Amino acid sequence: MGGMVPTPFRFIHAADLHLDTPFEGIAGPAPEVAEALREASLQAWDRLVQLALDEEVLFVLLAGDIYDGAERGVRAQIRFVNGLRRLDQAGIGTFIVHGNHDPLSGWSAIHEWPATVTIFGSGAVESLPVEIAGEQVAVIHGISYGKRETIDNLARKFTRGDGRGLHVGLLHANVGAVSEHASYAPCGLADLTAAGMDYWALGHVHKRQVLREGDPWVVYPGDTQGRSPKPSETGEKGAFVVTVSGSTVSPPEFYALDAVRFIECEHDIGDMVDIPQLQSRLAELFDGLRAQHEGRALLVRITLGGRGRLADDLARPGARDALLVEMREAEAGFEPFLWIESIKDHTRQELDLAAIRARDDFSAGLLAFADGLQTDEVAASQFVADRSSLLEIGQVQRVLRELEPDEPLDLLAEAVDLAVDSVERGTS
């Protein structure tokens, strides 16, 4: 970092607010939950503003996708600009770039912004200094998306220049292969390093992660409010507070801001004797989740797994749906709420594999074949690579999609386990 910064300061790095996020599929069974979700992204923004005031930061960086769509809702725009006014009144600057969800070409109801707000254009990277008592302490470099389909490598447009202090690149982009999202403004770590920044404040990827620790820092804060039970949307959501002292950037400190938290849990039914016992165990699980995530409303997806006598009961028509209704009713009335989004059944019946191996039938032959492959990783990898050999059984397709390609033995074991289970149930 060029030059000594005269005074320690802090800034907030946030991204992907997705104000106006639509949550579908919940309004029918739980209108109060749907209403809470509609408000959640706005509450997260209010909490971000309060965090900036409490921490007395020098500026706030918002790295794109402020809104969920180009046609931003009026309520969300009013809430957003009111927050910016609070920051402006406290002398806190805000630097904003727009991303693929909210490109500059979208409609805006706001035509006059507070004096301390900077919205970067899309024509070229702009560089703006930040001062404390007349001393330049930072330079913010940024560029917005003019349109949603921005596939150019925008990182290559950034250059450090000669300004003293901390140099920050503010960009909404997909770095390498870290994202399950579409590849907008794709770039690599080498592109970011070559630009000479000290800190890259990135947006677009909703999973919080630090891709590089220093020289330069390359950081995704994730979104401020989870949007679904997908892996990248579960768990704590919020923003980073970054402290700069002299020539040192301290590790970003995470602050949770989410109002509703999406949780995905797996639960093994192996030692359970009946569905009432499962209901009791799930109630204990939910009590633990409430204690762990105190103060947050929770939306929970349960995946039941393992082998046990309950598998046949859960497979009966309507059993899982009835359990879901019972569990939702049992959890009603808590504040903040815990809503069970779904209960997925990946359980399997109890099987005596030793007895099956002793038989002379298809299942025994399948296990013998799999046992041989388990001792030969090269052969197992080759077999798994030819996935058509396993795709005849529907449940196996799910396993092949979920396991990573570099886990051939795990994938093979899981797929064969499912295959034998399906054959024994007569569902292949």
Order of alpha helices (4+ residues) and beta strands (2+ residues): beta-alpha-beta-alpha-beta-beta-beta-beta-beta-alpha-beta-beta-beta-beta-beta-beta-beta-alpha-beta-alpha-alpha-beta-alpha-alpha-alpha-alpha-alpha
